[in-house]
């Protein structure tokens, strides 16, 4: 009874001590986070962030990004790594519990042993029925043995060392999870980037076809005047030169478009050789959504996966520092061993037995030649580095987001001016061609006006593409493009 009370007392003491709190580590950032962005007030839309691509109302873009989030190799790789990290976290959790094992052995023995007795002695033994079995020249030995055991051990986490290791593994898992979310952010923005470039190339190709057709009509008109003797060969060569220059300028548009389509195929997990970009009812570049409104710096801290990854790294290094400090404190172990067996030979009465052992151990460092303190210093330095890297990433995120807001607003204003310039250039080109036909303007003036109109259209398309790209960059800076789905 006394032993049982002692055992119960040891276990209760270990359980109560193992409930102690982990070593507390300061992980506060030194950055003062502003309450608002300087250039966010120009935004006027409450658009969705998690699925920001839906704000363009382009069904093809929606389909491509949703397909990519399901089938992209990059997302699948990130998910596989997340599953590995979760398994490692569960593995670390197992160290907090007891370890129990069973073992057993069964053996059978067969053999012959020479009889060491002399012949006369064996003859004498043979005359007695009770001793006759011992009169042979050898003896057959038959035996069986069985053995079974039960063992259990537990190391109570009294000072939080193992719990800190579990916390570090859990923080590492959260970091990999944020990387999975970050992969979604990058994938959605990459698909949108390639898609907008493809649509911009289509607009440029349409504008090029219109400009080339206008120059071809002008070349036919000049050629007719030349055959009628109303103009010179110089003017014919001049218009043909402008026509050739414009054709060469846009000769690679289809090749560039095909490259963007192949890039999209890779991003969404399709075979590039068989993938075709579906037609859309509208070109997304022509109807850009307004920038999202109401986002604050604290919002991006809570939403951006890259900042959340940095935060989990700080947590992981803090837990590792706590674990390193716990090495200065004693470790306790509780072991229990129970075993039993049976042994019998040649039909003799078996030998049976049972034994058990219970022990409580303590291990404390006395002299480690500075190893533990060196490990603590290294863990502390890694934590400080992680905090500094988080602060740097936070500062960069704050700067990038305000820059993205400002740049997007500037491009929206610029495109309004480019739209006006394009309309004015197109009208001027049409007027110049009419005046040339009536002899009020020279051919050179008409050609220059047509080239300028083509360039104005080119500038407008490039501006629309830049605005779409800037808006994608803004959504990415705000941490949009991911949702908890796994």
Buried (B, 14 or more C-beta within 10 A) or exposed (E): EEEEEEBEEBBEBBEEEBEEEBBEBEBEBEBEEEEEBEBBEBBEEEBBBBBBBBBBEBEBBBEBBBBBBEEBEBBEEBBEBBEEBBEBBEEBBEBBEEEEEEEEEEEEEEEEEEBEBEEEBBEEBBEEEEEEEBBBEEEEEEBEBBBBBBBBBBBBBBBBBBBBBBBBBBBBBBBBBBBBBBBBBBBBBBBBBBBBBBBBBBBBBBBBEBBBEBBBEBBEBBBEBBEEEEBEEEBBEBBBEBBEEBBEBBEEBEEBBBBBBBBBBBBBBBEEEEBEBEEBEEBBBEEBBBBBEEBBBEBBBEBBBBBBBBBBBBBBBBBBBBBBBBBBEEBBBBBBBBBBBBBBBEEEEBEEEEEEEBEBEEEEEEEEEEEBBEBBEEBBEBBEEBBEEBBEBBEEBBEBBBBBBBBBBBBBEBBEEBBEBBEEBBEBBBBBBEBBEEEEBEBEBBBBBBBBBBBBBBBBBBBBBBBBBBBBBBBBBBBBBBEEEE
